[in-house]
Every structure is written in structure tokens, then in C-alpha cells.
Amino acid sequence: MSKIISVHSFRGGTGKSNTTANLSTILAATGLRVGVIDTDIMSPGIHVLFGLDEDHMTFSLNDYLWGKCEIKETAYDVTKNLGVPISGKVFLIPSSIKAGEIARVLREGYDVGLLNDGFHKLVEELNLDVLMIDTHPGLNEETLLSIAVSDALAIILRPDSQDYQGTGVTVDVAHKLDVPRLLLLVNKVPTSFNFAEVKARVEQTYNCEVAAVMPHADEMMILASSGIFALKYPDHPLTQSLRQVAARLMM
Amino acid sequence: MPKIISIHSFRPGTGKSNIAANIATILAATGQRIGIIDTDLHSPAIPLLFGIDERIIEHSLNDFLWGKCSIEDTAYDVSHGIDAALSGRVFLIPFVTRPGNISYDVSLLSDSFQLLVSALSLDVLLIDSQPGLEEANLPSLAFADVQVLVLRPDEQDYQGTGVTIDVVQQLGVPAMMLVVNQVPASLTLTEVQRQVEKVYGYAVIAVVPHSSELAALANTGLFVVHYPEHPITRILAETAVILTT
């Protein structure tokens, strides 16, 4: 039974793209066929983590939304780019990084229904076990759609006053949209913080399960989105945390 | 000479609002009158950093543009939140910008910036822009005297910054400067400066190291007030001087 999993955050800079890329890779490494779609049309970035550059992007999600191509044509098998043999597959559906194309979508908008069709066609046509949706921060039409069609939703926040505020709103919305599984991930936690306290506080505040409290890791910062952390640092506590999250999302 | 400085980044999470708020504070501490236009509505960063309860905010710049209030009504003096003995002033001006929603007269916006400067006797007007390439951002980018782009030394930011510079160049902004923020301790600050300047061809006016104290402060307050002797505070003070000369 295929799953659609959305990774969301109220604010930017929470580590959503990196988390999505790592969770996808971890799942693919267990033998699954995983699709990753970058719906953050305003500031696309996850393609960088999978080593897919502009010159190799014939079609992007933008082209599909303008009716220029089928959704399948926007999917790139990036499994080889991981640099490590894995038993499953990762397909990336990127958003365009060309300024003109970003601006065009923002100006003209697009049919959100098309995006929804796209999700389901991808699962079917690529025979996916999982479709992971990397969303734009904040609540808007597209993110509401992703949340509504997801079997599982991971909301990422930092232990930061701004993130705390916005996450409350998102959790409410997720509850109202009846998402079957909702998990919170507290990310980039300064090592000086008491992790157990952070977990307890967040669970209490939102009345929602915290799947992981992930530490700020210098190695992650230094990797600087140039690759997949879980592959480079398979034994790092952060990677172990991500594996646990991946397992929880698939339950 | 009053200046309009736009602070922008392609991706969210670069620390743009934090830098804007801290630089405003530094300048106000030298006796200057600073306005910050806060457009980044999804991130209530600026009000939180200045300890402002958003509920007291009744008017925004939008209300002025629609003729619903005076220009003075849109400005909230947040100086007391910084320090009761502050020699200068910081005014917060909320401005709601939504993607695809420029229903006001854009030339009026340029006038409103000038009006703010004269009505509040501002030395500097900072615009904390919404991240990303949105049409709603373009007026702020076009009417600024100086454009500051904030990025982290991260591949996603590097790519996006390149795209942003392409667009901003077409708008003909007089001066563009870069700030590299959240730099890991393993990288040499001067080397980062050199490399980023080489890649983009614009001056890097500050390279700010990643700081666990800043991270732990978690946007609950102004770093330069909490850590007045910290190297980062010194860097931001130098940056404030560069921006205003």
C-alpha cells in the first residue's frame, strides 16, 4: 500500500529539505521505490542535495503545471547520484531554479488540482512505495493540499519562539484535515539544551507525538546541503534519529 | 544622508531578520533614528525580537497606502523594548506583502518610504524583505539605495543567491552587498569572504560565524544587547558602519 508523506514547517530554515532528502534516502536504502517532489516552487533547493543541476533538468514541476509535459517526464532517477549502491530507488521531481520560471508561476498561479493529480499519477506510473512531498514553509493552498492528501505528516520546528508560535497553527490545521499520522520533529537543537525537557515541552504544548529531537550537528552544517548526511555519516546519532523517524512515518 | 536599505535572501532561514534587528539596534545605540519595515509576515521575527506583543499593532503601511491612516500611525516605537536609555530610536512599520497581491499603487510605495523618513526624521530605513523571488518583493528591491543579500555557506543558498543577483541586477539597484551568515567554525572567515566575492562579484560586508549562544537565544531577544562584547556583536557593529557610510 503506497504512502504519501508530507514534510512541512511553518517557517523556513528548519531543515526541511535536508530532512526530506535524508528520510527519502533512508527509506530507499531499505529497498523501497521512493519519489521526492519539491513543491517549494518559490525557493526550490532539494535538487541540490541529490546532485541534480539545472543543465540536466529538461522538465521541471513547473512545466507539468503549465501543461507542457506529463508528470512522469519531470521525474529523474537520482539513485546513482547518491554515490553509494542502495537496494531501492529515489526519483526526484524538481522545481525550476530559473528566475523567470519561478516568477511566472508566482504571477500566474497554477491549478492546484493538477498538483493533486500529479501526486497520484506519480505513485501509479513510477510504482512508488512512498511519495515524499517537500513543501514550501507556511500555510497556503499548496501546503494545505499536501497535508490533506498525506497518509503521514512530519512537521519540523526548531526550539525557537517563532517556530513554536507558527507550529501551533499548523498542528490545528493538520488535526482538522484528519491526517492519519502526525509527527513533530524538533531540529537544530543546541547541544546545551536539555533534550528530554524539549521533547516533553513540545509534546505538552501541541498534544502531539515528538518523533525525534535532533541536535544541531556541525557535520550537517559543514556538509552544507552538498549531499545526503545519512550516507556520509551512517553511524552518527543524527542519522540514527532519522532512521527512527522514517520507521515511525511508515508504520 | 537618509538611506533606504533592503535586506533580502533567496531562501528563508538565513538569519536575515535577526541581522536587520541587531543592526538597527546598534545604529540606534549611536543616537540614530532607524525605521524597520517588516514585510516578513509569516515570520513574526521582528516583533518577537523587540519584545512586542503583536496585538498592539493596529495599522500597517498598507492602511496608509489605502488612505486609511496617517503615515505616523503605521510606525511603532519599539525603543523601550531595547533599552530605556537608548539615545536613538527604532520604529517598526508593518507591511503586509502577499505573493501575487500588489493591489496598491507602486509609485505611492516609493513616496511612502520617503514620507516615513521625513515624518519620523529617520537616519536609516531598513526593509526586512520576504525571502524569495516574488513580485511583491520587487518594489522594495527597486526603491532601495542599498541591497543586502544574506546567505549561508550552503549549496542551496549559493544557488539561490546567484539567481537572485541575476534578477536584482536587472532592476538596476545602485549598490549590492552580501552577508554570509552562520559560518561553521571549520571555515576561515576571510577565505569565505574571498571565495564568495569571487563567485558573485559583489562585496561581502560581513562574514558572521555560527554561534551556539545566538542559536540558544532562539530569537527571544537581541543578541547585541545580551552579548555586547561578543565577536559577532563587533562584526555587526562594523557592518552597520559600512552600510551607513
Interface residues (C-beta under 8 A of the other chain):
Chain A: F10 R11 G12 G13 T14 S17 M42 S43 G45 I46 V48 L49 I97 K98 A99 I102 A103 L106 R107 G109 P137 G138 R158 P159 D160 S161 Q162 Q165 G166 K188 P190 T191 S192 F193 H216 D218 M221 I222 A224 S225 S226
Chain B: F10 R11 P12 G13 T14 G15 H42 S43 P44 A45 L48 P99 G100 P131 G132 L133 E134 E135 R152 P153 D154 E155 Q156 Q159 G160 V163 T164 D166 V167 Q182 P184 A185 S186 L187 H210 S212 A215 A216 A218 N219 T220
